Each structure stands twice: as C-alpha cells, then as structure tokens.
Amino acid sequence: MNFLAHMFLTYGDKKLTVGNYVADFIRNRDLVLFPKKVVKGIMLHRHIDHYTDTHEEVLRSTRKLRKRHKKYAPVVIDVFYDYILSKNWDTYTNVPIREFADEIYDTLNEYSHLFPIHLQDITERMIADDFLLQYGKKSGMRKTFERIGKRAKFKSNFATAFDDLENDFDEIQDGFNAFFPDLIAKVEREKLL
C-alpha cells in the first residue's frame, strides 16, 4: 500500500496516522524518539505492509506484472492500488477525498516537529504538491512512477508502469476490491490491541 491507503486506514486518529506516515522514513533505533501512540502507528504500518504483501489477491496482481517489472512488481501494485482506491473512494467512505486530504495535511503539519529534518522537507514538498490527490490522476501516477524509477537501484520499467497497469485495470481493480475490505478489517482488529 502506498500513502493514500495507509492514511485512509488510520484516518481519524492523528497519532496513529503520524506513525503510519513516518514508518518508512525511520529506523528501529529511532522508535524511542516518538510517543507511544505514534510508535503504535509505525508498527501498524509494518503490519499493513506484511498483510498486503502476503494476501492472495495482491500476490495474484503482482504475478501478472512480474514478467515486465520483475522485483519491482510489488511496488508497482502498491502505488497503483492508491489510484484504484481514489477511483473507488465513495465505496469505502462518506468523507469527501478533498476533506480527507486536507485533514491529513493538517495532521502532518501539526506533528511535523516530530519528524526527522529530511522528512520535514519532504513532507512540505509533498503537501505543496497535494500528493494524496495526485494518486487519482493519470498524470500524478506517471509522475510518481517517474520519481520511483529515479531511485531504483536496478533496471526497471517504471516509465511504462501506468500503461501496463491500465491494460489489466479491471482485473487488478477486482483484486483490490476483494483485498481491501480484508485489510480494513485486519487494521480495525490491530487498532484494538
């Protein structure tokens, strides 16, 4: 899952959301720097990633892309799932996506003092770019894949990832809509622990 889905899953709990957001940017030794509820959000992010990476529907979608995207197929699916979530937004919530994004941005700004300096800068740029709403646009998706491609350590086909995904859109969307309710239920159980 990428940012939109991660933020969706902890929406309504600011500290869980902050932890969920920073999880990919910090190391385990940094956990002591955060309040307990933020650490819970970090751990929840990791549970979300593990559950996603091992869910049969996700694995099926990933296998479709393996030939073209090799080891990056799971990354392509993670990003594309945010596009699908944005296209199916009203299926999963009554909160307008614009309102949701603005609340997430407000939360990230409110807690940015907890972020490492490099993440404060990244967050500022991402919010200025309205990153959560970019996942619902083809141009935003292409830009996201382009950025990821620049950071790839091995040969990749990120430049054509969105086109490849559009070719199998219906099938991948069906897989997402079979998987995402399972993930929502899993996260709700994890929040109670």
LINDA-V832421 format. One record per helix or strand of 3 or more residues. SS is the DSSP state (@ for helix, = for strand). FROM is the first residue (numbers start at 1). LEN is the number of residues. Records with the same first field share a line. If there is no record, write none. Layout:
SS: FROM-LEN, FROM-LEN
This chain:
@: 3-8, 14-12, 28-6, 36-19, 56-32, 89-4, 97-14, 112-3, 117-12, 131-4, 138-14, 158-10, 169-24
